[in-house]
Amino acid sequence: MYEIHGADFFEADGPPLCVFRMPKHFPEEATIMHTHDVHELMILTEGQTTHVLNGKEYPLLPGDVYLMHPGEYHTFRCEPSETMTEINLLFDFM
């Protein structure tokens, strides 16, 4: 398991916030179990997947929203035929 650091995404002179869209076909590193040192808000906009959060599995469909706190671990289980698009917001409450 690895940790994603918010500082790697935040601009040095900006607020502790990063918004980005994940592609329909996730890169392999996105499906590895990981944790964050910041909050992550995820909004599924297209497709479907299974979200594994703290060892529990949750099916996700378009419109579903998840808030993950620092230290929670998660990944996605996607079949090769499954595609999905999500909007991610990484932020820190300094």
Gaussian input, Z-matrix of N, CA and C with variables (Angstrom, degrees):
# hf/3-21g

backbone

0 1
 N
 C     1     B1
 C     2     B2     1     A1
 N     3     B3     2     A2     1     D1
 C     4     B4     3     A3     2     D2
 C     5     B5     4     A4     3     D3
 N     6     B6     5     A5     4     D4
 C     7     B7     6     A6     5     D5
 C     8     B8     7     A7     6     D6
 N     9     B9     8     A8     7     D7
 C    10    B10     9     A9     8     D8
 C    11    B11    10    A10     9     D9
 N    12    B12    11    A11    10    D10
 C    13    B13    12    A12    11    D11
 C    14    B14    13    A13    12    D12
 N    15    B15    14    A14    13    D13
 C    16    B16    15    A15    14    D14
 C    17    B17    16    A16    15    D15
 N    18    B18    17    A17    16    D16
 C    19    B19    18    A18    17    D17
 C    20    B20    19    A19    18    D18
 N    21    B21    20    A20    19    D19
 C    22    B22    21    A21    20    D20
 C    23    B23    22    A22    21    D21
 N    24    B24    23    A23    22    D22
 C    25    B25    24    A24    23    D23
 C    26    B26    25    A25    24    D24
 N    27    B27    26    A26    25    D25
 C    28    B28    27    A27    26    D26
 C    29    B29    28    A28    27    D27
 N    30    B30    29    A29    28    D28
 C    31    B31    30    A30    29    D29
 C    32    B32    31    A31    30    D30
 N    33    B33    32    A32    31    D31
 C    34    B34    33    A33    32    D32
 C    35    B35    34    A34    33    D33
 N    36    B36    35    A35    34    D34
 C    37    B37    36    A36    35    D35
 C    38    B38    37    A37    36    D36
 N    39    B39    38    A38    37    D37
 C    40    B40    39    A39    38    D38
 C    41    B41    40    A40    39    D39
 N    42    B42    41    A41    40    D40
 C    43    B43    42    A42    41    D41
 C    44    B44    43    A43    42    D42
 N    45    B45    44    A44    43    D43
 C    46    B46    45    A45    44    D44
 C    47    B47    46    A46    45    D45
 N    48    B48    47    A47    46    D46
 C    49    B49    48    A48    47    D47
 C    50    B50    49    A49    48    D48
 N    51    B51    50    A50    49    D49
 C    52    B52    51    A51    50    D50
 C    53    B53    52    A52    51    D51
 N    54    B54    53    A53    52    D52
 C    55    B55    54    A54    53    D53
 C    56    B56    55    A55    54    D54
 N    57    B57    56    A56    55    D55
 C    58    B58    57    A57    56    D56
 C    59    B59    58    A58    57    D57
 N    60    B60    59    A59    58    D58
 C    61    B61    60    A60    59    D59
 C    62    B62    61    A61    60    D60
 N    63    B63    62    A62    61    D61
 C    64    B64    63    A63    62    D62
 C    65    B65    64    A64    63    D63
 N    66    B66    65    A65    64    D64
 C    67    B67    66    A66    65    D65
 C    68    B68    67    A67    66    D66
 N    69    B69    68    A68    67    D67
 C    70    B70    69    A69    68    D68
 C    71    B71    70    A70    69    D69
 N    72    B72    71    A71    70    D70
 C    73    B73    72    A72    71    D71
 C    74    B74    73    A73    72    D72
 N    75    B75    74    A74    73    D73
 C    76    B76    75    A75    74    D74
 C    77    B77    76    A76    75    D75
 N    78    B78    77    A77    76    D76
 C    79    B79    78    A78    77    D77
 C    80    B80    79    A79    78    D78
 N    81    B81    80    A80    79    D79
 C    82    B82    81    A81    80    D80
 C    83    B83    82    A82    81    D81
 N    84    B84    83    A83    82    D82
 C    85    B85    84    A84    83    D83
 C    86    B86    85    A85    84    D84
 N    87    B87    86    A86    85    D85
 C    88    B88    87    A87    86    D86
 C    89    B89    88    A88    87    D87
 N    90    B90    89    A89    88    D88
 C    91    B91    90    A90    89    D89
 C    92    B92    91    A91    90    D90
 N    93    B93    92    A92    91    D91
 C    94    B94    93    A93    92    D92
 C    95    B95    94    A94    93    D93
 N    96    B96    95    A95    94    D94
 C    97    B97    96    A96    95    D95
 C    98    B98    97    A97    96    D96
 N    99    B99    98    A98    97    D97
 C   100   B100    99    A99    98    D98
 C   101   B101   100   A100    99    D99
 N   102   B102   101   A101   100   D100
 C   103   B103   102   A102   101   D101
 C   104   B104   103   A103   102   D102
 N   105   B105   104   A104   103   D103
 C   106   B106   105   A105   104   D104
 C   107   B107   106   A106   105   D105
 N   108   B108   107   A107   106   D106
 C   109   B109   108   A108   107   D107
 C   110   B110   109   A109   108   D108
 N   111   B111   110   A110   109   D109
 C   112   B112   111   A111   110   D110
 C   113   B113   112   A112   111   D111
 N   114   B114   113   A113   112   D112
 C   115   B115   114   A114   113   D113
 C   116   B116   115   A115   114   D114
 N   117   B117   116   A116   115   D115
 C   118   B118   117   A117   116   D116
 C   119   B119   118   A118   117   D117
 N   120   B120   119   A119   118   D118
 C   121   B121   120   A120   119   D119
 C   122   B122   121   A121   120   D120
 N   123   B123   122   A122   121   D121
 C   124   B124   123   A123   122   D122
 C   125   B125   124   A124   123   D123
 N   126   B126   125   A125   124   D124
 C   127   B127   126   A126   125   D125
 C   128   B128   127   A127   126   D126
 N   129   B129   128   A128   127   D127
 C   130   B130   129   A129   128   D128
 C   131   B131   130   A130   129   D129
 N   132   B132   131   A131   130   D130
 C   133   B133   132   A132   131   D131
 C   134   B134   133   A133   132   D132
 N   135   B135   134   A134   133   D133
 C   136   B136   135   A135   134   D134
 C   137   B137   136   A136   135   D135
 N   138   B138   137   A137   136   D136
 C   139   B139   138   A138   137   D137
 C   140   B140   139   A139   138   D138
 N   141   B141   140   A140   139   D139
 C   142   B142   141   A141   140   D140
 C   143   B143   142   A142   141   D141
 N   144   B144   143   A143   142   D142
 C   145   B145   144   A144   143   D143
 C   146   B146   145   A145   144   D144
 N   147   B147   146   A146   145   D145
 C   148   B148   147   A147   146   D146
 C   149   B149   148   A148   147   D147
 N   150   B150   149   A149   148   D148
 C   151   B151   150   A150   149   D149
 C   152   B152   151   A151   150   D150
 N   153   B153   152   A152   151   D151
 C   154   B154   153   A153   152   D152
 C   155   B155   154   A154   153   D153
 N   156   B156   155   A155   154   D154
 C   157   B157   156   A156   155   D155
 C   158   B158   157   A157   156   D156
 N   159   B159   158   A158   157   D157
 C   160   B160   159   A159   158   D158
 C   161   B161   160   A160   159   D159
 N   162   B162   161   A161   160   D160
 C   163   B163   162   A162   161   D161
 C   164   B164   163   A163   162   D162
 N   165   B165   164   A164   163   D163
 C   166   B166   165   A165   164   D164
 C   167   B167   166   A166   165   D165
 N   168   B168   167   A167   166   D166
 C   169   B169   168   A168   167   D167
 C   170   B170   169   A169   168   D168
 N   171   B171   170   A170   169   D169
 C   172   B172   171   A171   170   D170
 C   173   B173   172   A172   171   D171
 N   174   B174   173   A173   172   D172
 C   175   B175   174   A174   173   D173
 C   176   B176   175   A175   174   D174
 N   177   B177   176   A176   175   D175
 C   178   B178   177   A177   176   D176
 C   179   B179   178   A178   177   D177
 N   180   B180   179   A179   178   D178
 C   181   B181   180   A180   179   D179
 C   182   B182   181   A181   180   D180
 N   183   B183   182   A182   181   D181
 C   184   B184   183   A183   182   D182
 C   185   B185   184   A184   183   D183
 N   186   B186   185   A185   184   D184
 C   187   B187   186   A186   185   D185
 C   188   B188   187   A187   186   D186
 N   189   B189   188   A188   187   D187
 C   190   B190   189   A189   188   D188
 C   191   B191   190   A190   189   D189
 N   192   B192   191   A191   190   D190
 C   193   B193   192   A192   191   D191
 C   194   B194   193   A193   192   D192
 N   195   B195   194   A194   193   D193
 C   196   B196   195   A195   194   D194
 C   197   B197   196   A196   195   D195
 N   198   B198   197   A197   196   D196
 C   199   B199   198   A198   197   D197
 C   200   B200   199   A199   198   D198
 N   201   B201   200   A200   199   D199
 C   202   B202   201   A201   200   D200
 C   203   B203   202   A202   201   D201
 N   204   B204   203   A203   202   D202
 C   205   B205   204   A204   203   D203
 C   206   B206   205   A205   204   D204
 N   207   B207   206   A206   205   D205
 C   208   B208   207   A207   206   D206
 C   209   B209   208   A208   207   D207
 N   210   B210   209   A209   208   D208
 C   211   B211   210   A210   209   D209
 C   212   B212   211   A211   210   D210
 N   213   B213   212   A212   211   D211
 C   214   B214   213   A213   212   D212
 C   215   B215   214   A214   213   D213
 N   216   B216   215   A215   214   D214
 C   217   B217   216   A216   215   D215
 C   218   B218   217   A217   216   D216
 N   219   B219   218   A218   217   D217
 C   220   B220   219   A219   218   D218
 C   221   B221   220   A220   219   D219
 N   222   B222   221   A221   220   D220
 C   223   B223   222   A222   221   D221
 C   224   B224   223   A223   222   D222
 N   225   B225   224   A224   223   D223
 C   226   B226   225   A225   224   D224
 C   227   B227   226   A226   225   D225
 N   228   B228   227   A227   226   D226
 C   229   B229   228   A228   227   D227
 C   230   B230   229   A229   228   D228
 N   231   B231   230   A230   229   D229
 C   232   B232   231   A231   230   D230
 C   233   B233   232   A232   231   D231
 N   234   B234   233   A233   232   D232
 C   235   B235   234   A234   233   D233
 C   236   B236   235   A235   234   D234
 N   237   B237   236   A236   235   D235
 C   238   B238   237   A237   236   D236
 C   239   B239   238   A238   237   D237
 N   240   B240   239   A239   238   D238
 C   241   B241   240   A240   239   D239
 C   242   B242   241   A241   240   D240
 N   243   B243   242   A242   241   D241
 C   244   B244   243   A243   242   D242
 C   245   B245   244   A244   243   D243
 N   246   B246   245   A245   244   D244
 C   247   B247   246   A246   245   D245
 C   248   B248   247   A247   246   D246
 N   249   B249   248   A248   247   D247
 C   250   B250   249   A249   248   D248
 C   251   B251   250   A250   249   D249
 N   252   B252   251   A251   250   D250
 C   253   B253   252   A252   251   D251
 C   254   B254   253   A253   252   D252
 N   255   B255   254   A254   253   D253
 C   256   B256   255   A255   254   D254
 C   257   B257   256   A256   255   D255
 N   258   B258   257   A257   256   D256
 C   259   B259   258   A258   257   D257
 C   260   B260   259   A259   258   D258
 N   261   B261   260   A260   259   D259
 C   262   B262   261   A261   260   D260
 C   263   B263   262   A262   261   D261
 N   264   B264   263   A263   262   D262
 C   265   B265   264   A264   263   D263
 C   266   B266   265   A265   264   D264
 N   267   B267   266   A266   265   D265
 C   268   B268   267   A267   266   D266
 C   269   B269   268   A268   267   D267
 N   270   B270   269   A269   268   D268
 C   271   B271   270   A270   269   D269
 C   272   B272   271   A271   270   D270
 N   273   B273   272   A272   271   D271
 C   274   B274   273   A273   272   D272
 C   275   B275   274   A274   273   D273
 N   276   B276   275   A275   274   D274
 C   277   B277   276   A276   275   D275
 C   278   B278   277   A277   276   D276
 N   279   B279   278   A278   277   D277
 C   280   B280   279   A279   278   D278
 C   281   B281   280   A280   279   D279

   B1=1.4603
   B2=1.5287
   B3=1.2892
   B4=1.4544
   B5=1.5286
   B6=1.3263
   B7=1.4642
   B8=1.5269
   B9=1.3173
   B10=1.4540
   B11=1.5287
   B12=1.3290
   B13=1.4612
   B14=1.5234
   B15=1.3144
   B16=1.4552
   B17=1.5122
   B18=1.3183
   B19=1.4703
   B20=1.5300
   B21=1.3312
   B22=1.4618
   B23=1.5305
   B24=1.3315
   B25=1.4629
   B26=1.5300
   B27=1.3380
   B28=1.4549
   B29=1.5255
   B30=1.3232
   B31=1.4591
   B32=1.5261
   B33=1.3132
   B34=1.4638
   B35=1.5231
   B36=1.3291
   B37=1.4548
   B38=1.5329
   B39=1.3290
   B40=1.4586
   B41=1.5198
   B42=1.3124
   B43=1.4669
   B44=1.5279
   B45=1.3268
   B46=1.4630
   B47=1.5345
   B48=1.3311
   B49=1.4591
   B50=1.5248
   B51=1.3181
   B52=1.4544
   B53=1.5232
   B54=1.3234
   B55=1.4632
   B56=1.5253
   B57=1.3239
   B58=1.4604
   B59=1.5253
   B60=1.3216
   B61=1.4599
   B62=1.5249
   B63=1.3279
   B64=1.4684
   B65=1.5203
   B66=1.3211
   B67=1.4732
   B68=1.5179
   B69=1.3132
   B70=1.4630
   B71=1.5184
   B72=1.3006
   B73=1.4673
   B74=1.5169
   B75=1.3084
   B76=1.4514
   B77=1.5169
   B78=1.3278
   B79=1.4639
   B80=1.5290
   B81=1.3155
   B82=1.4646
   B83=1.5243
   B84=1.3455
   B85=1.4682
   B86=1.5243
   B87=1.3330
   B88=1.4670
   B89=1.5170
   B90=1.3273
   B91=1.4636
   B92=1.5257
   B93=1.3273
   B94=1.4602
   B95=1.5278
   B96=1.3398
   B97=1.4619
   B98=1.5284
   B99=1.3423
   B100=1.4618
   B101=1.5265
   B102=1.3140
   B103=1.4579
   B104=1.5299
   B105=1.3259
   B106=1.4627
   B107=1.5214
   B108=1.3233
   B109=1.4666
   B110=1.5268
   B111=1.3324
   B112=1.4643
   B113=1.5310
   B114=1.3164
   B115=1.4588
   B116=1.5256
   B117=1.3223
   B118=1.4616
   B119=1.5232
   B120=1.3096
   B121=1.4601
   B122=1.5233
   B123=1.3147
   B124=1.4483
   B125=1.5244
   B126=1.3331
   B127=1.4623
   B128=1.5233
   B129=1.3208
   B130=1.4668
   B131=1.5230
   B132=1.3314
   B133=1.4665
   B134=1.5200
   B135=1.3367
   B136=1.4594
   B137=1.5124
   B138=1.3267
   B139=1.4524
   B140=1.5118
   B141=1.3298
   B142=1.4605
   B143=1.5173
   B144=1.3200
   B145=1.4540
   B146=1.5288
   B147=1.3033
   B148=1.4573
   B149=1.5138
   B150=1.3156
   B151=1.4585
   B152=1.5222
   B153=1.3261
   B154=1.4665
   B155=1.5188
   B156=1.3397
   B157=1.4633
   B158=1.5176
   B159=1.3270
   B160=1.4683
   B161=1.5281
   B162=1.3361
   B163=1.4556
   B164=1.5194
   B165=1.3268
   B166=1.4678
   B167=1.5255
   B168=1.3310
   B169=1.4577
   B170=1.5226
   B171=1.3394
   B172=1.4601
   B173=1.5284
   B174=1.3334
   B175=1.4670
   B176=1.5257
   B177=1.3246
   B178=1.4594
   B179=1.5198
   B180=1.3226
   B181=1.4616
   B182=1.5255
   B183=1.3258
   B184=1.4649
   B185=1.5314
   B186=1.3251
   B187=1.4603
   B188=1.5200
   B189=1.3381
   B190=1.4602
   B191=1.5285
   B192=1.3384
   B193=1.4642
   B194=1.5259
   B195=1.3118
   B196=1.4629
   B197=1.5148
   B198=1.3200
   B199=1.4602
   B200=1.5190
   B201=1.3266
   B202=1.4550
   B203=1.5221
   B204=1.3102
   B205=1.4614
   B206=1.5236
   B207=1.3246
   B208=1.4585
   B209=1.5347
   B210=1.3281
   B211=1.4588
   B212=1.5134
   B213=1.3298
   B214=1.4621
   B215=1.5262
   B216=1.3104
   B217=1.4545
   B218=1.5254
   B219=1.3389
   B220=1.4570
   B221=1.5177
   B222=1.3243
   B223=1.4468
   B224=1.5204
   B225=1.3073
   B226=1.4584
   B227=1.5113
   B228=1.3137
   B229=1.4624
   B230=1.5132
   B231=1.3117
   B232=1.4546
   B233=1.5186
   B234=1.2948
   B235=1.4539
   B236=1.5287
   B237=1.3441
   B238=1.4726
   B239=1.5244
   B240=1.3215
   B241=1.4634
   B242=1.5309
   B243=1.3358
   B244=1.4607
   B245=1.5266
   B246=1.3061
   B247=1.4582
   B248=1.5143
   B249=1.3016
   B250=1.4566
   B251=1.5203
   B252=1.3115
   B253=1.4584
   B254=1.5197
   B255=1.3005
   B256=1.4618
   B257=1.5099
   B258=1.3230
   B259=1.4635
   B260=1.5248
   B261=1.3139
   B262=1.4606
   B263=1.5219
   B264=1.3117
   B265=1.4549
   B266=1.5265
   B267=1.3159
   B268=1.4550
   B269=1.5174
   B270=1.3311
   B271=1.4630
   B272=1.5140
   B273=1.3281
   B274=1.4432
   B275=1.5221
   B276=1.3230
   B277=1.4625
   B278=1.5349
   B279=1.2472
   B280=1.4694
   B281=1.4649
   A1=107.79
   A2=116.37
   A3=119.21
   A4=110.19
   A5=115.24
   A6=121.35
   A7=109.96
   A8=115.04
   A9=121.94
   A10=106.98
   A11=115.91
   A12=121.34
   A13=110.54
   A14=115.76
   A15=121.31
   A16=112.44
   A17=117.15
   A18=120.96
   A19=111.77
   A20=117.14
   A21=120.35
   A22=111.71
   A23=117.15
   A24=121.98
   A25=112.71
   A26=117.70
   A27=121.48
   A28=110.79
   A29=116.11
   A30=119.74
   A31=109.00
   A32=115.90
   A33=121.62
   A34=112.83
   A35=118.44
   A36=120.90
   A37=112.42
   A38=117.34
   A39=120.55
   A40=112.30
   A41=115.90
   A42=119.93
   A43=110.45
   A44=117.82
   A45=121.02
   A46=110.18
   A47=115.74
   A48=122.24
   A49=109.34
   A50=116.35
   A51=121.91
   A52=107.65
   A53=116.67
   A54=121.99
   A55=107.21
   A56=116.29
   A57=119.38
   A58=109.98
   A59=114.76
   A60=122.09
   A61=108.23
   A62=115.28
   A63=120.23
   A64=108.09
   A65=116.76
   A66=120.94
   A67=113.68
   A68=114.21
   A69=120.37
   A70=111.82
   A71=117.69
   A72=120.76
   A73=107.21
   A74=115.78
   A75=121.07
   A76=111.74
   A77=116.34
   A78=117.97
   A79=108.23
   A80=116.35
   A81=120.77
   A82=112.73
   A83=117.62
   A84=119.61
   A85=112.34
   A86=118.34
   A87=120.60
   A88=111.68
   A89=117.46
   A90=119.74
   A91=111.86
   A92=117.56
   A93=121.94
   A94=107.83
   A95=115.63
   A96=119.89
   A97=108.84
   A98=116.18
   A99=119.39
   A100=110.11
   A101=113.94
   A102=121.93
   A103=107.48
   A104=116.75
   A105=122.47
   A106=108.94
   A107=115.81
   A108=119.20
   A109=110.55
   A110=116.43
   A111=123.56
   A112=108.17
   A113=116.77
   A114=121.30
   A115=109.57
   A116=115.63
   A117=120.77
   A118=108.60
   A119=115.74
   A120=122.16
   A121=106.13
   A122=116.24
   A123=121.53
   A124=109.73
   A125=115.97
   A126=121.73
   A127=107.06
   A128=117.14
   A129=120.79
   A130=108.18
   A131=116.32
   A132=119.95
   A133=113.13
   A134=117.28
   A135=121.54
   A136=110.05
   A137=117.57
   A138=121.83
   A139=113.09
   A140=114.39
   A141=120.56
   A142=109.15
   A143=115.87
   A144=121.77
   A145=107.89
   A146=115.89
   A147=121.93
   A148=107.09
   A149=116.08
   A150=121.81
   A151=106.99
   A152=116.25
   A153=121.40
   A154=106.16
   A155=116.08
   A156=122.32
   A157=108.69
   A158=116.19
   A159=122.23
   A160=111.90
   A161=115.92
   A162=121.21
   A163=115.65
   A164=118.21
   A165=121.23
   A166=109.00
   A167=115.83
   A168=120.75
   A169=111.20
   A170=115.07
   A171=121.95
   A172=109.03
   A173=117.99
   A174=118.51
   A175=108.84
   A176=116.31
   A177=120.97
   A178=110.04
   A179=114.77
   A180=123.08
   A181=108.62
   A182=118.17
   A183=119.89
   A184=112.07
   A185=115.04
   A186=121.41
   A187=113.02
   A188=117.40
   A189=119.93
   A190=110.02
   A191=115.10
   A192=122.65
   A193=108.08
   A194=116.32
   A195=121.77
   A196=109.32
   A197=115.95
   A198=122.14
   A199=106.98
   A200=116.22
   A201=120.92
   A202=108.76
   A203=115.39
   A204=122.06
   A205=110.10
   A206=118.12
   A207=120.49
   A208=110.12
   A209=114.54
   A210=119.88
   A211=114.42
   A212=118.74
   A213=119.38
   A214=107.98
   A215=116.69
   A216=119.08
   A217=109.84
   A218=114.85
   A219=118.39
   A220=111.85
   A221=114.38
   A222=123.90
   A223=108.18
   A224=116.46
   A225=122.21
   A226=108.51
   A227=115.88
   A228=120.74
   A229=106.76
   A230=115.78
   A231=121.43
   A232=109.57
   A233=115.80
   A234=120.27
   A235=107.18
   A236=117.38
   A237=118.69
   A238=113.24
   A239=117.32
   A240=120.24
   A241=112.89
   A242=117.68
   A243=120.86
   A244=110.21
   A245=115.14
   A246=120.90
   A247=107.86
   A248=115.60
   A249=120.06
   A250=109.39
   A251=115.09
   A252=121.53
   A253=106.58
   A254=115.72
   A255=120.05
   A256=109.86
   A257=114.39
   A258=121.89
   A259=105.36
   A260=115.90
   A261=121.39
   A262=109.95
   A263=115.36
   A264=121.53
   A265=106.68
   A266=116.35
   A267=121.57
   A268=106.68
   A269=116.55
   A270=118.92
   A271=110.47
   A272=115.02
   A273=122.12
   A274=108.46
   A275=116.07
   A276=121.42
   A277=111.95
   A278=119.85
   A279=125.92
   A280=112.47
   D1=143.79
   D2=178.23
   D3=-127.71
   D4=165.31
   D5=-177.72
   D6=-112.31
   D7=133.68
   D8=175.03
   D9=-94.71
   D10=129.83
   D11=-177.22
   D12=-103.16
   D13=125.66
   D14=179.09
   D15=-56.39
   D16=-35.84
   D17=-178.54
   D18=-59.14
   D19=-24.77
   D20=178.39
   D21=-74.42
   D22=-14.34
   D23=-177.64
   D24=-110.64
   D25=-26.61
   D26=-176.35
   D27=-82.43
   D28=142.80
   D29=175.33
   D30=-76.43
   D31=141.43
   D32=-174.21
   D33=-56.94
   D34=-37.30
   D35=-176.86
   D36=-103.79
   D37=13.38
   D38=-178.06
   D39=-114.64
   D40=-177.63
   D41=178.67
   D42=-71.96
   D43=159.35
   D44=179.02
   D45=-77.12
   D46=69.99
   D47=-175.61
   D48=-147.98
   D49=136.61
   D50=175.55
   D51=-142.50
   D52=131.40
   D53=178.66
   D54=-122.53
   D55=130.83
   D56=178.62
   D57=-152.68
   D58=162.87
   D59=178.96
   D60=-108.53
   D61=131.52
   D62=175.19
   D63=-90.68
   D64=143.23
   D65=-175.13
   D66=-72.47
   D67=168.65
   D68=179.21
   D69=-61.88
   D70=-40.54
   D71=177.59
   D72=-106.25
   D73=110.02
   D74=-174.50
   D75=-68.01
   D76=141.12
   D77=170.65
   D78=-66.57
   D79=153.89
   D80=-175.19
   D81=-54.09
   D82=-38.97
   D83=-177.45
   D84=-63.58
   D85=-21.73
   D86=179.11
   D87=-74.63
   D88=-16.73
   D89=-179.07
   D90=-101.58
   D91=6.97
   D92=175.84
   D93=-88.60
   D94=138.95
   D95=177.99
   D96=-56.34
   D97=129.60
   D98=-178.54
   D99=-150.35
   D100=170.15
   D101=177.86
   D102=-134.69
   D103=171.68
   D104=-178.74
   D105=-130.25
   D106=154.61
   D107=172.42
   D108=-97.75
   D109=10.26
   D110=178.92
   D111=-135.49
   D112=173.67
   D113=174.55
   D114=-78.97
   D115=149.02
   D116=175.87
   D117=-132.57
   D118=125.79
   D119=174.16
   D120=-108.46
   D121=122.97
   D122=-177.39
   D123=-118.28
   D124=132.18
   D125=178.56
   D126=-123.30
   D127=117.69
   D128=177.60
   D129=-81.41
   D130=122.80
   D131=-176.56
   D132=-107.62
   D133=-21.23
   D134=-177.43
   D135=-151.12
   D136=144.27
   D137=172.87
   D138=82.81
   D139=-159.70
   D140=-179.21
   D141=-151.68
   D142=159.22
   D143=178.18
   D144=-165.01
   D145=176.17
   D146=170.22
   D147=-112.08
   D148=124.59
   D149=178.88
   D150=-97.83
   D151=124.88
   D152=176.82
   D153=-103.19
   D154=112.00
   D155=-176.47
   D156=-123.35
   D157=117.15
   D158=179.70
   D159=52.65
   D160=39.35
   D161=175.43
   D162=86.45
   D163=-3.74
   D164=178.99
   D165=-109.39
   D166=144.27
   D167=-178.37
   D168=-100.65
   D169=137.20
   D170=179.88
   D171=-133.96
   D172=122.87
   D173=174.91
   D174=-71.32
   D175=139.14
   D176=179.52
   D177=-119.30
   D178=138.21
   D179=177.24
   D180=-128.50
   D181=163.50
   D182=-179.82
   D183=-52.57
   D184=135.35
   D185=-179.23
   D186=98.55
   D187=-15.17
   D188=178.55
   D189=-71.96
   D190=143.13
   D191=-178.00
   D192=-128.27
   D193=136.40
   D194=177.11
   D195=-128.51
   D196=139.77
   D197=172.39
   D198=-115.10
   D199=120.97
   D200=178.22
   D201=-111.99
   D202=135.50
   D203=-179.07
   D204=-92.59
   D205=158.14
   D206=177.15
   D207=-53.89
   D208=137.13
   D209=177.80
   D210=92.27
   D211=-18.54
   D212=175.67
   D213=-74.05
   D214=144.46
   D215=-178.60
   D216=-110.91
   D217=146.18
   D218=-177.62
   D219=-158.73
   D220=166.76
   D221=175.04
   D222=-159.49
   D223=178.35
   D224=176.14
   D225=-122.07
   D226=140.97
   D227=173.79
   D228=-109.31
   D229=112.97
   D230=-178.13
   D231=-124.16
   D232=133.48
   D233=170.20
   D234=-73.90
   D235=152.98
   D236=179.64
   D237=-55.73
   D238=-29.26
   D239=-179.62
   D240=-82.47
   D241=-13.76
   D242=-179.09
   D243=-81.55
   D244=140.22
   D245=173.36
   D246=-128.39
   D247=153.77
   D248=178.62
   D249=-156.34
   D250=154.99
   D251=173.45
   D252=-130.23
   D253=136.68
   D254=178.41
   D255=-136.18
   D256=154.61
   D257=172.14
   D258=-105.76
   D259=130.57
   D260=179.63
   D261=-115.99
   D262=138.20
   D263=171.88
   D264=-122.76
   D265=118.57
   D266=172.89
   D267=-102.27
   D268=131.16
   D269=-179.37
   D270=-152.05
   D271=159.68
   D272=-178.98
   D273=-130.44
   D274=138.97
   D275=-178.24
   D276=-91.92
   D277=25.71
   D278=-177.92
   D279=-0.08

